Amino acid sequence: MLIHRRTLIKATVAGGMAATLTGCSLLPGKTGPQPERYAGAVGLPDGRFGVSAFDRSGNVQWQAPVDTRCHSGCNRPGRKDTLFFERRPGWSFYVFDAETGQRRHRIMAPEGEHFVGHGVFSPDGRWLYATASRYQPGEGIVAVYDAEQDYKRVDTFELAGIGPHELTLHPDGNTLVIGLGGILTHPDYDRIKLNLDTMQPALILMDRRSGQIVGRFAPAHHQQSSRHVSVSTEGKVYVAYQYQGPLYKRPPLLARIEDGQLREYRFDPETQAALGNYIASVVAHPENDLIAAASPVGGTAIVFRGKTGELVAKARITDCAGIQTLAGGDFLVSSGQGRLVQLSAGQPAKDIARLPVQWDHHLV
């Protein structure tokens, strides 16, 4: 039996949604330490799949097998749990020991639901929030799990929309930021998109304690599928699109919330074309005003300034998708060809390592 939402609220720290998305940050500050270890889902040369952890020089720390292809994951604050979700439609997620790679749990989705590749924890590390879908009616949800009860499912929040994908936590510690892609799919039809003419994508803000939607922002065009999100330490909310319209059009693919609406970034025509109408990852750096985005379709990664939209770096990286931050203000980009690349403002891209794996779309 699922715990009633009121029970879940009482079990968490009391608090409400601020009138604006500012307030005290619960994330690492600009001078805080950056990670020295990363992890990503991988495809292996023999056709099997796994999760691989490595240091910032590309040295593999551990590699753990999984039963099928995974997509992205998250780390549990204050604990040594690293989670990875199966690729959409994902029927389970895995919990690994972050130090050794030993598998601790495999949690299955309830009947009639599937995960979509992403999750995030509450600041205290107890509650896991995972985007998911009830695939028969096509209803997007956020599934809530109690990590202290071996990841028992305890609640479900409705999104009133189709196709949720990435979610993250705002530095206020209370607001979930969710990309709602708006694309209807069904496991019986592989990844065929069933509603491109009637899509209703959105960037959603949700109170993680009550499940109440406190903000919904629509992109300029209904075929700008809002899939990936990031938030700066100052609380600036970014969203990345995957355009589902005619290939010859080049609409904006990145935006952030400003003055109660989405401000969309448009780059020069060459860069817009190089992004291939598809962004697979967007990440705001905690040490500066730089934002990185990657397109495996266009084989291009970029860095731009959040405040002005000025493009400060662009690199051709075949099948690039995963992005994470590096100490000192740079970014780490992974590719499906096994490359790990350092991307810096105003500098040429630099290979850190080439490994015999195919990195999936995200780094943790």
Secondary structure, DSSP 8 states (H G I E B T S, - for coil): ----HHHHHHHS------SSS-S---S--TTS---SEEEEEEE-TTS-EEEEEEETT--EEEEEEESS-EEEEEE-TTSSEEEEEESSSB-EEEEEETTT--EEEEEE--TTEEEEEEEEE-TTS-EEEEEEEETTTTEEEEEEEEGGGTSEEEEEEE-SSS-EEEEEE-TTSSEEEEEE------GGGTT----TTS---EEEEEETTT--EEEEE--SSTTEEEEEEEE-TT--EEEEEEE-S-TT-----EEEEETTEEEEE---HHHHHHTTTB--EEEE-TTSSEEEEEETTTTEEEEEETTT--EEEEEE-TTEEEEEEETTTEEEEEETTSEEEEE-TTS--EEEEE-SSEEEEEE-
